[in-house]
Amino acid sequence: MSFGITAADARAMALSTRKLVEHSSLSLLDAGVEYRGHNVGCYMSGVAFDIQPIADPVPRGSFAGYPYSIANKVSYHLDLVGPSLPTDPTCSSTVSALYLAVQALRAEDCETTLIGGSQLNHHLVDWIQYSTGSLLSLDRKCKPFDASAKGFGRGEGVCVVVLKPLTAAICHDDNIYACVLGTGINSSGGAAPVNAPVAEAQINAMERAYERTGKSPSEADFLELHATGTAAEDPTEANWVGEQFKRDGEILVGSAKGNIGHLEITSFLASLCKVCKTFQTGIIPSNVNLKTPNPAIHWDQYRLRPVTEPTPITSRGSDEHPLVSTTSSGIGGLNGHALIQGPPRCSQPEAISTASQHPVLFIAGGLSTRTSAAVVEDVVAMVEKQTEKDKLAHMATISGRRSKGMTWRSYGVWIPEQAGPLKFPDLVIVPRAKAPVVFVFSGQGPQHWNMGRELYQQYPVFKASINHMDAFYELIVGQSLLKETGLFNDVNNKGSLDGTWPISLILPSIAIVQMALFDLLASFSVHPNILIGYSAGETTLLYTSGAGSQEMAPEIVIKRGDVMTLVEKDGGAMAALHSNPDETNDIITTILAQPHAMGRTLELGCYNAPAAYTLSGEQVLGEEAVNLAKSRGLFAVVLRTKVPVHSKCMRVTTYSTFTGLKFEGSFTPEYFWENAFQPVRFSEANAALLEGEGAASFIEISPHPVLFSYLVEKGALPSCPMLRSKSPFMESMALLESIRKLTMWGYNTINYSAVNKCQLVDYQATLPQYRFSTKYFPYYSDRSQTIRLKQFAWCDAPLNRYDLLINSQTHPDIAEHVIRGEPIMPAAGYLEIAFEKGAQQL
């Protein structure tokens, strides 16, 4: 029910299709990749022919049971928009799916692929065909390489695997189980009957797999063979393997079919899972059901050794990555081979700082409200039971990665030493189409003594960016901003930062914080689509837009601060005012009409929102304007600055004005100078942005939110990654709140490893199993009264049929038997039916 499958579709859909949809979702959940609406390929195979041919038609129709649409149904229900193809060469179906998926990735036809197989043995005809063909083992067991092996035992299983290019998987910190170096497939053609193995064709498939890998067969550390336990196939395959893979030492071989049976369609993926588990544990599982080695296999000649007990796998190559060759063959003549290498090695998982010392963000999600609520319950219980709190960061990272494909989400922030269970607010549905992310860089005003101090201590990226720019600041000014003021790193030295800061300190300190915060968000894989600078925040755009270097921005703000210091001494001020345009102009006119204000300056400096403005001018007049506004019941406050930027007090020469429209010019010295004294048309810029984009997700890059109210008036729901507060962890909490909002808005590229400060994620950390919202439907349609008769009834005689229809149209000759004017079935016909059923006397 979590995939939008209707009741009609569920009844018509083959059981294999149902299972593949479910397991595809679980595999993507484990992979932690963003897939909805993305270019993800889908290559599937399953027993999909077991309902449609024998079920009664579904009222009003359903496309769910069409036999060749199994891959398409997975793509449809998971919203995958890459190539979607079914594969059906019997037992080699999934190795052919792997081959096609690898080719698609190398050709860049898709960014990620799913390959899957489902073998469910509910079709009686298959059993009959295998039995009549003498393919099944009499004791229902697979005995690979054993002398008594004369057939295979059928197994059942469903498996789906996610494939990505290795570079992309490493870049995204994915959990890599194994690396596919090469694949090869071919057909035996007409060299032998379709059910007979052809050594030359299997060798050719192996050579194709090794081609262009830089590896040779002699380097393989273990061979996982297709060997099913048949008299012809095992010796044929094992002997050519011995010839082609010969080396000085032993050749280790094995087959998973002795352990779990022959999974036919899914058999190759079952072997692949065995190989992945071998890489994970370093141990090759033992081959079972092998008592007496098959004498037709040249064990001693080729030094072949079946793994009959758990055996460590060692690498023969110089790169220390184990190398495994896997084979696959189908009863239709398709042969496949894959060369699989162990995953890249990484050091032991460790956190940058232990989770017990910082807040941790948990994202919980599901495909429906019911499953999402269940996931939230499981996460809360998991956190409460977890005694090793340092593991919470790893668990939260995995949980965040899993949420990328979930349509319903919520979040919880674990805080060290917090009392009570982890709390999650109401679930929200994630939009399929995401609005652009807008970074809004504030101007002067939000600066405060503790800005960035916690982030400086907690996040190395933020600290490194601050230190880098402070070194450049010292190179220009001759002294360190951090050492001189105690900002960011010194909690005991406030220097002269009480009260209103000098403009020469405000501008560079805010710019440095903004660029460090930008770098920190970038390390979280949070990147803006649009940038807006408010007043001095325009300078930061030089770096964040890529138009200039990181060093150029602080150099400009330092020089800008030096120039503004000359005006600062003249007693200027700025004031925020919430009123309509007419009332704002009336206040300015009233103040300037006073005798002492003649020839002095007070004017509109910033157009923040339709009912929010900033006045700029001389300090005395600014304070009078604030008092007048308050007397009229309006909100008004004098800003913490002595420099009346964006007024005539700053005017030297005029080069251009800001229009509030999309900026198409260049970042010139004149541009930045005009920025200092022309009015800030923030309201017009936001209106133009929203008109052009329709919607946007605003993040204010500032030490404290100062533009929130202006953005809210435009209908936005902004966030700010920093917050001025004396409470512990408030900066970290504000940062995680912004990340949380982005996640709820549908942004799935966030690097939760960096957010939760996990340098290397421990993917062995166990999370609760995802609980689907299920509704049960019978395998066979409950409407059909004839399905079982259709599948099991014998048709050995003319009248012994479950679907027998006799009437005047079907049997006109019998209709000639008329009694009293009505055609009647002759009594001889009833007697014939009784005799055909086995009756011997009446």
Secondary structure, 3 states (H helix, E strand, C coil): CCCCCCHHHHHHCCHHHHHHHHHHHHHHHHHCCCCCCCCEEEEEEECCCCCCCCCCCCCCCCCCCCCCCHHHHHHHHHCCCCCEEECCCHHHHHHHHHHHHHHHHHCCCCCEEEEEEEECCCCHHHHHHHHHCCCECCCCCCCCCECCCCCECECCEEEEEEECCHHHHHHCCCCCCCEEEEEEEEECCCCCCCCCCCHHHHHHHHHHHHCCCCCCHHHCCEEECCCCCCCCHHHHHHHHHHHHCCCCCCEEEECCHHHHCECHHHHHHHHHHHHHHHHHHCEECCCCCCCCECCCCCHHHHCEEECCCCEECCCCCCCCCCEEEEEEECCCCEEEEEEEECCCCCCCCCECCCHHHCCEEEEEEECCHHHHHHHHHHHHHHHHHCCCHHHHHHHHHHHHHHHHHCCEEEEEEECCCCCCCCCCCCCEECCCCCCCEEEEECCCCCCCCCCCHHHHHHCHHHHHHHHHHHHHHHHHHCCCHHHHHCCCCCCCCCCCCCCCCCHHHHHHHHHHHHHHHHHHHHHCCCCCCEEEECCCHHHHHHHHCCCCCCCHHHHHHHHHHHHHHHHHCCCEEEEEEECCHHHHHHHHHHHHCCHHHCCCCEEEEEEEECCEEEEEEEHHHHHHHHHHHHHCCCEEEECCCCCCCCCHHHCCCCCCCCCCCCCCCCCCHHHHHHHHHCCECHHHHHHHHHHHHCCCEEEEECCCCCCHHHHHHCCCCCECCCCCCCCCCHHHHHHHHHHHHHHHCCCCCCCHHHHCCECCCCCCCCCCCCCCCCCCCCCCCCCCCCHHHHHHCCCCCCCCCCCCCCCCCCCCCHHHCEECCEECCCHHHHHHHHHHCCCCCC
